[in-house]
Amino acid sequence: MDLCLIVIGMGIVTFGIRLVPIVLLGRFEIPLLMQRALRFVPPAVLTAIIVPELLYRNDQLDVSLTNARLLAGLIAIVVAWRTKNALITIGVGMIAMWVLSTIVP
């Protein structure tokens, strides 16, 4: 029973944290400059998550041809650029990572 209450409580907290900004910002007009700046948040966050995963191996910078993650990431970047399709990019990136992790030492 305690676990159920904790899960329900955390769900309410999470919902509240997401709901408050929507309710508050729905009442105000966001300045144009802020709207333009907010468009750059998703690419900045994704870059901050993905780049360290591609460039670091064993807590060291690895920009070599033996870095399977980097090579698969580069392949995924090219596929994303050419197709502009997230599903195809994810699929090709996963397959490239699987293949390269068996080939590259």
C-alpha positions as CSV (number, residue, x, y, z in Angstrom):
1,M,0.0,0.0,0.0
2,D,2.9,2.4,0.8
3,L,4.4,1.8,-2.6
4,C,1.1,2.5,-4.3
5,L,0.8,5.8,-2.4
6,I,4.3,6.8,-3.3
7,V,3.7,6.1,-7.0
8,I,0.4,8.1,-7.0
9,G,2.1,10.9,-5.0
10,M,5.0,11.1,-7.5
11,G,2.5,11.1,-10.4
12,I,0.7,14.0,-8.9
13,V,3.9,15.9,-8.2
14,T,5.1,15.3,-11.8
15,F,1.8,16.4,-13.2
16,G,1.8,19.5,-11.1
17,I,5.3,20.5,-12.1
18,R,4.3,20.2,-15.8
19,L,0.9,21.9,-15.3
20,V,2.0,25.0,-13.4
21,P,4.1,26.6,-16.2
22,I,1.4,25.8,-18.8
23,V,-1.3,27.5,-16.7
24,L,0.9,30.5,-15.8
25,L,2.3,31.0,-19.3
26,G,-1.2,30.6,-20.8
27,R,-2.2,33.9,-19.2
28,F,0.7,36.0,-20.4
29,E,1.9,36.9,-23.9
30,I,5.5,35.7,-24.3
31,P,7.7,38.4,-25.9
32,L,8.8,37.7,-29.5
33,L,12.5,37.7,-28.5
34,M,11.8,35.0,-25.8
35,Q,9.8,32.9,-28.4
36,R,12.7,33.0,-30.8
37,A,15.1,32.0,-28.0
38,L,12.9,29.1,-26.9
39,R,13.1,27.6,-30.3
40,F,16.8,26.8,-29.7
41,V,16.2,24.9,-26.5
42,P,15.4,21.4,-27.9
43,P,18.5,21.3,-30.3
44,A,20.7,22.6,-27.4
45,V,19.4,19.9,-25.0
46,L,19.8,17.1,-27.5
47,T,23.3,18.3,-28.4
48,A,24.2,18.4,-24.7
49,I,23.0,14.8,-24.3
50,I,24.3,13.2,-27.5
51,V,27.7,14.8,-28.1
52,P,29.4,13.5,-24.9
53,E,28.0,10.0,-25.7
54,L,29.5,10.1,-29.1
55,L,32.9,11.6,-28.3
56,Y,33.8,10.1,-24.9
57,R,34.8,6.5,-24.3
58,N,36.2,5.3,-21.0
59,D,36.1,8.9,-19.7
60,Q,38.5,10.1,-22.4
61,L,38.0,12.0,-25.6
62,D,38.0,9.6,-28.5
63,V,37.8,11.0,-32.0
64,S,39.3,8.1,-33.8
65,L,38.1,5.5,-36.3
66,T,37.9,3.0,-33.5
67,N,35.0,4.8,-31.8
68,A,32.0,2.9,-33.1
69,R,29.6,5.3,-31.4
70,L,31.1,8.3,-33.2
71,L,31.0,6.5,-36.6
72,A,27.3,5.4,-36.0
73,G,26.4,8.9,-35.0
74,L,28.0,10.3,-38.1
75,I,26.0,7.9,-40.2
76,A,22.8,8.8,-38.4
77,I,23.6,12.5,-38.9
78,V,23.9,12.0,-42.6
79,V,20.7,10.0,-42.8
80,A,18.8,12.6,-40.7
81,W,20.1,15.3,-43.0
82,R,19.1,13.5,-46.2
83,T,15.8,11.9,-45.2
84,K,14.6,14.4,-42.5
85,N,12.8,11.3,-41.0
86,A,13.3,10.6,-37.3
87,L,12.2,7.0,-37.5
88,I,14.5,6.1,-40.3
89,T,17.4,8.0,-38.6
90,I,16.9,6.0,-35.4
91,G,16.7,2.7,-37.2
92,V,19.7,3.3,-39.4
93,G,21.7,4.6,-36.4
94,M,20.9,1.5,-34.3
95,I,21.8,-0.8,-37.1
96,A,25.0,1.1,-37.8
97,M,25.9,0.9,-34.1
98,W,25.2,-2.8,-34.0
99,V,27.2,-3.5,-37.1
100,L,30.1,-1.2,-36.2
101,S,30.3,-2.5,-32.6
102,T,31.0,-6.0,-34.0
103,I,33.5,-4.8,-36.6
104,V,35.4,-2.0,-34.8
105,P,37.6,-3.2,-31.9
